[in-house]
Amino acid sequence: MPISPALIRAHLNIDDDRDAELLEHYANVAESYVASYTGQPFTADNPLMVQAALLLIACQYESREAVSFSSVHQLPFGVFDLLASLKERVTGYVPEGGAA
């Protein structure tokens, strides 16, 4: 289930219907990033995933230019902190007698 457009507009303080297609695209990218980073399917029922996606959407919407040495942009503060507890850990450890 995707993030609702109303929540995205509220987060960005947008009161009209401008940039609907662009915001939908940014939401798809953010949801895919969250799923890829955590190793879990994105779900709008998970508040940590939704908040991280909203931060990413806002960053993409506000910073549409490429990163350069004079304009260094990083992922918004808090994205990794919000998603860290959801991330599947891959260590390579196989318990004794367990399957690889």
C-alpha positions in Angstrom: 0.0 0.0 0.0 1.5 3.4 -1.0 1.7 6.5 1.0 -1.4 8.7 0.6 -0.9 11.7 -1.6 -2.7 13.8 1.1 -0.1 12.9 3.7 2.7 13.7 1.2 1.1 17.1 0.5 0.6 17.8 4.2 4.3 16.9 4.9 5.4 19.3 2.1 2.9 22.0 3.1 1.4 22.0 -0.4 -2.2 23.2 -0.5 -3.0 22.6 -4.2 -2.7 19.9 -6.8 0.6 21.0 -8.4 3.3 18.4 -9.2 1.0 15.4 -8.7 2.9 13.2 -11.1 6.3 14.3 -9.8 5.3 13.6 -6.2 3.9 10.2 -7.1 7.3 9.4 -8.8 9.2 10.6 -5.7 7.0 8.5 -3.5 7.6 5.4 -5.6 11.4 6.0 -5.5 11.3 6.6 -1.7 9.2 3.5 -1.1 11.6 1.4 -3.3 14.6 2.8 -1.4 13.1 1.9 2.0 12.3 -1.6 0.8 15.8 -2.1 -0.7 17.5 -0.7 2.4 15.6 -2.7 4.9 15.2 -5.9 2.8 11.5 -5.8 3.6 8.5 -4.9 1.5 7.4 -1.3 2.0 4.2 -0.9 4.0 2.3 2.3 4.7 1.2 0.6 8.0 4.8 0.9 9.4 5.3 4.5 10.8 9.1 4.2 10.6 9.0 3.3 6.9 6.5 6.1 6.2 8.5 8.8 8.0 11.7 7.8 6.3 9.9 7.8 2.9 8.5 11.3 3.7 11.9 12.6 4.5 13.3 11.2 1.2 10.3 12.6 -0.8 10.8 16.1 0.8 14.6 15.9 0.0 14.0 15.0 -3.6 11.2 17.6 -4.0 13.2 20.4 -2.5 16.6 19.5 -4.0 16.0 18.7 -7.7 19.5 19.7 -8.8 22.5 17.4 -9.1 25.0 17.3 -6.3 28.1 19.3 -6.8 31.1 20.4 -4.8 29.5 23.7 -4.1 26.1 22.2 -3.2 26.6 19.0 -1.2 23.3 17.2 -0.4 23.0 14.0 1.6 20.1 11.9 2.6 18.0 13.7 5.2 19.2 13.3 8.8 17.2 10.5 10.4 16.5 8.3 7.5 19.1 5.7 8.5 18.2 6.0 12.2 14.5 5.4 11.4 15.2 2.3 9.2 18.1 0.8 11.2 15.9 -1.3 13.4 14.0 -2.7 10.4 17.0 -3.6 8.3 17.6 -7.3 7.8 21.1 -8.2 8.9 23.2 -10.3 6.6 26.2 -11.7 8.4 27.0 -14.9 6.6 26.7 -16.8 9.9 25.2 -20.2 9.6 24.4 -22.0 12.8 26.0 -25.4 13.3 24.0 -28.1 11.6 22.0 -25.4 9.7 21.6 -25.0 6.0 23.6 -22.4 4.1 
